[in-house]
Amino acid sequence: MTKKSTYRVTFHNQGKVYEIYARKVHQSGLFGFIEIEELVFGEKSSVVVDPSEENLKSEFNGVQRTYIPMHSMIRIDEVEKTGHPKITDATDSSNKISPFPVYTGSHDSPKS
């Protein structure tokens, strides 16, 4: 029996850091995107309800596949166990992640 791989995907989205789990992660046919399929969420048998996980479940409800821009990616890890998906504030002092610089499209040259 082959073991299914599980991936922890961490990325930036609108000032927040998302951490989700999926079974399939690969480079997309859309240039500059990572394709994520088969999202994995915690079991419903849990007595304690995590609000950030519930927000993620509702945000990705009905999504079969999602495309994340490469410049938003922080890291992708293959893990042995599925953890709890979560959304954290990117400005949280305990969060030690710096966003990748984003090209703004400005073509103004410095004035001398």
C-alpha positions, 0 to 999 in steps of 0.5 A, spaced: 500 500 500 502 506 498 502 512 503 499 518 500 503 524 501 501 530 505 504 537 504 503 543 508 503 550 504 504 556 507 503 563 503 501 570 504 494 573 502 491 580 503 496 581 509 495 574 512 499 568 513 495 562 511 497 555 512 493 549 509 494 542 508 493 538 501 495 532 498 497 534 491 502 540 490 505 542 483 507 547 478 501 550 474 500 550 467 498 557 468 505 561 468 507 563 475 502 559 479 503 553 484 497 549 483 494 546 490 489 540 490 485 535 495 485 540 501 485 537 507 482 539 514 481 536 521 476 531 523 469 533 525 469 529 531 473 534 535 470 537 541 474 544 540 472 548 534 478 552 531 475 559 528 481 560 524 480 553 521 472 554 520 474 560 516 478 556 512 473 551 511 468 556 509 473 560 504 475 554 500 468 550 501 467 547 494 474 548 491 477 542 488 483 546 486 486 553 487 492 557 484 497 561 488 501 566 485 509 564 486 511 570 489 506 569 495 509 562 497 513 562 503 514 554 503 512 548 502 513 542 506 512 534 505 509 532 512 508 526 516 501 528 519 496 533 518 496 539 522 491 544 523 490 549 518 490 556 520 490 564 518 495 568 522 496 576 522 502 577 518 504 583 522 503 578 528 510 579 533 511 572 534 511 571 526 518 571 523 516 571 516 518 577 511 514 578 505 518 577 498 519 584 495 513 585 490 514 589 483 510 595 483 510 596 476 513 603 477 518 605 471 519 612 474 527 614 474 530 617 479 531 625 478 538 628 478 
